[in-house]
Amino acid sequence: MRSPHAAAVTDATKLPEPDDAQTSINTSASRGTRLAPDWRPAAAEQAFAARLGLDADRIAAEFRDYWHAVPGARGRKLDWPATFRNRCRVLAGGSGAAGAHRAGGTPGAAGIAGAAARVIARRGLA
């Protein structure tokens, strides 16, 4: 009588061999890819940015510089267009550093000035 383990081994040997090309595609896709050096947002992403009142070319330049500099696994993404759309949403939010950046101001300037004002008030220096 054969053991269940022996049957499983025998059955596994009857499975077809995976296609090498398909295996490598699935492996890299599940781990994500780095942003291509010449990446540009597709027409759909450019239209998305425009609907939010943003300059897609300006955001794309910042996006490329940022993601090309991110090291290791954190710099790999499964869906670069979705990552770009999320960046557009952050910039269009209009609050905090992202809003100041979109308006052309210094990111975080309002937050720093507010923090300084609170410290001055607490210490009675005003």
N, C-alpha and C positions, 0 to 999 in steps of 0.2 A: 504494500500500500504506500502510495506517495504522500508525503507531508504537504500541508497547505502551502508552506514556504516554497517547496520545490515546484508546485503548480504555478505559483506566482512568478517564479523565476522563468519557468518555461513559457508562460504566457507573455511575459515582458519581452522575451527574445523574438516573439512573432510580430512585435510592433514595427511599423515602418520607421526607417531612419529619418530624422528631421532634416529638412533642406538647410544646408549651411547658411545660405543667404537669408532665409527667413529667420533663422535663429539669431543671427547677428543683428537684424533689424529689430526684432522684439527686445533683445537685451538692451540695445542702446536707447530705444524708445522709452522703455520703462525707467531708465536712468536719466533721461533728458539729454539735451544737447546744449553746447555753448552757442551764444549768438554769433552768427556769421559775420566776418569782418566787414562785408559790404552790405549788411542788412539795412533795409529800408522798409517802412510800413507799407503794406499793400493799400490799394485804393480804398478798401473797406475801412481800414484803420485810420487812414487820412480823413475820410468822411466822418468817422466817429469823433475824431479830435475836433474837426471843424464844427460839428453840431454842438460841442461843448464850448465853442468859442476859443479854441486853442490853435496855435500854430504848429502843425504836425511836424514840419521840418525842424523847427527849433527843439521840440521835445524829442524827436528821433536822434538828434545829435547828442543831447544830454543822455538819453537812454543808452545809446551805443557806448559812449565813454564810460558810463557807470558800469554796465554789465560786462564790458571787456576787461575791466579792472578787478572784478570780483573773483577771488581765487577759489579753487577747489569745487566741491560738489554744489556749493551754494550758487555758483555761477552757471549751473545747468538748469534748464527749464524744459518742461514737456510741451508748453504751448506759448511761444513767444508773442504771437498776436494778442493773446489774452493778457499776458504780462504788460504789454504796451497799453492796452485799454485800461487796465487797472491803474497804471501810472497817470494816464489822462484823467481818470476819475479823481485821483488824489489832487492833482493840480487844479482841477475845476472846482474842487470843494470850497475854495476861497477862504479857508480858515488856517490859521497858524502859518508856519513857514511856507507851505505850498502856495497859499494865497499871495503872500508877499513875493514869492519867486515868480508867479505868473504875472503879477502886476509890474515886474521889473525892479522891484525894490530889493533890499538886502534881506535874505531869508532870516527870519527870527528876530529882526530888529525891534519890532513891536513887543515881542515877548521879553527881550533883554531890557528894554526901556521900562516896561511895566515892573519887572523884578527889581530894578534899581530904584524906582519910585517907592516900592513897598519897603525896601530896606531903609531908605532915607526917612520915610514916615515912621517906621518902627523905632528908629534910633533918635527921633526927634530932631533931625538935622534940617528939616524944611522950615 
